[in-house]
Amino acid sequence: MRTEKRREQDREYYKKNRERVLEVQRAYSLAHLDKKREYDRARYIANPEKKRQQARERARNNPEENRERSRAWCEAHPERYKEVSHRWNVANAKKKREKDLLKNYGLTVAQFLEMSDSQGGVCAICGDGPREKHPLHVDHDHATGKVRALLCWHCNAMLGIAKDNPEILRTAADYLERFFSANGSLSEVV
């Protein structure tokens, strides 16, 4: 059994020789990779929540290192990354939507809902409500990033196809009106 004095000596040695100790540990781990994996797996199985908590703390304390490790893994395993991402997105659709709103438009869910309520929960152009697989989309100015309103999928796509250019939309409206008959249906081209 190790004594407290011996533990203190080990701590002091580690502080003074940290890089050397880590180098020896890395070399040992690489030389005995299967043994280390087996040992790590056994420790994880014995106490999974403790290991998850340690991983979360490591990620929180070293965010840049964590991002780099994650980026490297994603590049090394593109198919697995795609599968894991898809599974997470499906299982966490609400959380993903919240993250996307904030990241892409700077909107919180509360602000999005406030916008939706102020529009009566319908598209700002055609007045249609959201559909099951197509919720209202955030329309924004691509040049400035400024949020304009909430639109249905069709109206949002229409503006995107027209490159947010009012002249293209006016020309398209004029074109349709030329072929619209008095009874509200498209007339035949003569």
C-alpha positions as CSV (number, residue, x, y, z in Angstrom):
1,M,0.0,0.0,0.0
2,R,1.4,3.4,-1.0
3,T,1.8,5.9,1.8
4,E,0.8,9.5,1.6
5,K,4.4,10.6,1.7
6,R,5.1,8.4,-1.4
7,R,2.1,9.9,-3.2
8,E,3.4,13.4,-2.5
9,Q,6.8,12.4,-3.9
10,D,5.2,11.1,-7.0
11,R,3.2,14.3,-7.5
12,E,6.3,16.4,-7.1
13,Y,8.2,14.2,-9.6
14,Y,5.3,14.5,-12.1
15,K,5.2,18.3,-11.8
16,K,8.9,18.6,-12.5
17,N,9.0,16.0,-15.2
18,R,5.5,16.2,-16.7
19,E,6.6,16.2,-20.4
20,R,8.9,13.2,-19.9
21,V,6.2,11.2,-18.0
22,L,3.6,11.9,-20.7
23,E,6.1,10.9,-23.4
24,V,6.8,7.6,-21.6
25,Q,3.0,7.0,-21.1
26,R,2.3,7.7,-24.8
27,A,5.1,5.3,-25.9
28,Y,3.8,2.6,-23.6
29,S,0.2,3.1,-24.8
30,L,1.3,2.9,-28.5
31,A,3.4,-0.2,-27.8
32,H,0.5,-1.9,-25.9
33,L,-2.5,-0.6,-27.7
34,D,-4.7,-3.7,-27.4
35,K,-3.9,-4.0,-23.7
36,K,-4.7,-0.3,-23.1
37,R,-8.0,-0.5,-25.0
38,E,-9.0,-3.6,-23.0
39,Y,-8.1,-1.8,-19.8
40,D,-9.9,1.4,-20.8
41,R,-13.0,-0.6,-21.9
42,A,-13.1,-2.4,-18.5
43,R,-12.9,0.9,-16.6
44,Y,-15.7,2.4,-18.8
45,I,-17.9,-0.6,-18.2
46,A,-17.3,-0.5,-14.5
47,N,-18.4,3.2,-14.2
48,P,-19.7,4.7,-17.5
49,E,-21.2,7.8,-16.0
50,K,-17.9,8.7,-14.3
51,K,-16.1,8.3,-17.6
52,R,-18.7,10.4,-19.5
53,Q,-18.4,13.1,-16.8
54,Q,-14.6,13.1,-17.2
55,A,-15.0,13.4,-21.0
56,R,-17.4,16.4,-20.6
57,E,-15.0,18.1,-18.2
58,R,-12.1,17.5,-20.5
59,A,-14.0,19.0,-23.4
60,R,-15.2,22.0,-21.3
61,N,-11.7,22.7,-20.0
62,N,-9.9,22.3,-23.4
63,P,-12.5,23.4,-26.0
64,E,-9.9,24.1,-28.8
65,E,-8.2,20.8,-28.3
66,N,-11.6,19.0,-28.2
67,R,-12.7,20.7,-31.5
68,E,-9.4,19.7,-33.2
69,R,-9.8,16.1,-32.0
70,S,-13.4,16.0,-33.2
71,R,-12.5,17.6,-36.6
72,A,-9.7,15.0,-37.1
73,W,-12.0,12.1,-36.2
74,C,-14.7,13.4,-38.6
75,E,-12.2,13.7,-41.5
76,A,-10.8,10.2,-40.7
77,H,-14.3,8.6,-40.6
78,P,-16.6,10.4,-43.0
79,E,-19.1,7.6,-43.4
80,R,-19.4,7.0,-39.7
81,Y,-19.6,10.8,-39.0
82,K,-22.5,11.1,-41.5
83,E,-24.3,8.2,-39.8
84,V,-23.8,9.5,-36.3
85,S,-24.8,13.0,-37.3
86,H,-28.0,11.9,-39.0
87,R,-28.9,9.7,-36.0
88,W,-28.3,12.7,-33.6
89,N,-30.2,15.1,-35.8
90,V,-33.2,12.8,-36.0
91,A,-33.2,12.1,-32.2
92,N,-32.7,15.7,-31.3
93,A,-34.7,17.6,-34.0
94,K,-35.9,20.2,-31.6
95,K,-32.5,20.9,-30.2
96,K,-31.0,21.1,-33.7
97,R,-33.7,23.5,-34.8
98,E,-32.9,25.7,-31.8
99,K,-29.1,25.6,-32.6
100,D,-29.7,26.4,-36.2
101,L,-32.0,29.3,-35.5
102,L,-29.4,30.9,-33.2
103,K,-26.4,30.0,-35.4
104,N,-27.9,31.0,-38.8
105,Y,-30.2,33.9,-37.8
106,G,-29.3,35.0,-34.3
107,L,-32.9,34.1,-33.2
108,T,-33.9,32.3,-30.0
109,V,-36.9,30.0,-30.0
110,A,-38.8,32.7,-28.1
111,Q,-38.1,35.3,-30.7
112,F,-39.1,32.9,-33.5
113,L,-42.4,32.1,-31.8
114,E,-43.0,35.8,-31.2
115,M,-42.5,36.5,-34.9
116,S,-44.8,33.6,-35.8
117,D,-47.5,34.9,-33.4
118,S,-47.2,38.5,-34.8
119,Q,-47.8,37.0,-38.3
120,G,-50.7,34.9,-37.1
121,G,-48.7,31.7,-37.6
122,V,-48.8,31.9,-41.4
123,C,-46.5,32.8,-44.3
124,A,-46.0,36.6,-44.7
125,I,-46.5,36.3,-48.5
126,C,-49.2,33.7,-49.3
127,G,-50.9,33.3,-45.9
128,D,-50.5,29.5,-45.8
129,G,-49.8,27.9,-42.5
130,P,-46.8,25.6,-41.8
131,R,-47.0,22.0,-43.0
132,E,-46.0,19.0,-41.0
133,K,-42.6,18.5,-42.8
134,H,-42.2,22.1,-43.7
135,P,-42.3,24.6,-40.8
136,L,-42.2,28.3,-41.5
137,H,-38.8,29.3,-42.7
138,V,-36.8,32.4,-41.6
139,D,-36.5,34.8,-44.6
140,H,-33.4,37.0,-44.4
141,D,-31.5,39.4,-46.5
142,H,-28.5,37.5,-47.8
143,A,-26.4,40.6,-48.2
144,T,-26.9,42.0,-44.6
145,G,-28.1,38.9,-42.8
146,K,-31.1,40.9,-41.4
147,V,-34.2,38.8,-40.7
148,R,-37.3,39.9,-42.6
149,A,-40.2,37.6,-41.8
150,L,-41.3,34.0,-41.7
151,L,-42.3,32.3,-45.0
152,C,-43.6,28.9,-46.1
153,W,-41.2,26.7,-48.0
154,H,-42.7,27.6,-51.4
155,C,-42.5,31.3,-51.0
156,N,-39.0,31.1,-49.5
157,A,-37.9,29.0,-52.5
158,M,-39.5,31.5,-54.9
159,L,-37.6,34.4,-53.4
160,G,-34.4,32.4,-53.6
161,I,-34.9,31.3,-57.2
162,A,-35.6,35.0,-58.1
163,K,-32.4,35.9,-56.3
164,D,-34.3,38.3,-54.0
165,N,-34.7,40.5,-57.0
166,P,-38.1,42.4,-57.1
167,E,-37.8,43.1,-60.9
168,I,-37.6,39.3,-61.6
169,L,-40.7,38.8,-59.5
170,R,-42.6,41.7,-61.2
171,T,-41.7,40.4,-64.6
172,A,-42.9,36.9,-63.6
173,A,-46.2,38.4,-62.3
174,D,-46.7,40.4,-65.6
175,Y,-46.0,37.2,-67.6
176,L,-48.7,35.3,-65.6
177,E,-51.2,38.1,-65.9
178,R,-50.9,38.2,-69.7
179,F,-52.1,34.6,-69.8
180,F,-54.7,34.8,-67.1
181,S,-58.2,35.0,-68.4
182,A,-61.1,37.0,-66.9
183,N,-62.5,33.9,-65.1
184,G,-59.2,33.4,-63.1
185,S,-57.7,30.5,-65.1
186,L,-54.8,30.4,-67.5
187,S,-55.9,31.0,-71.0
188,E,-54.6,29.0,-73.9
189,V,-51.8,30.4,-75.9
190,V,-53.0,31.4,-79.4
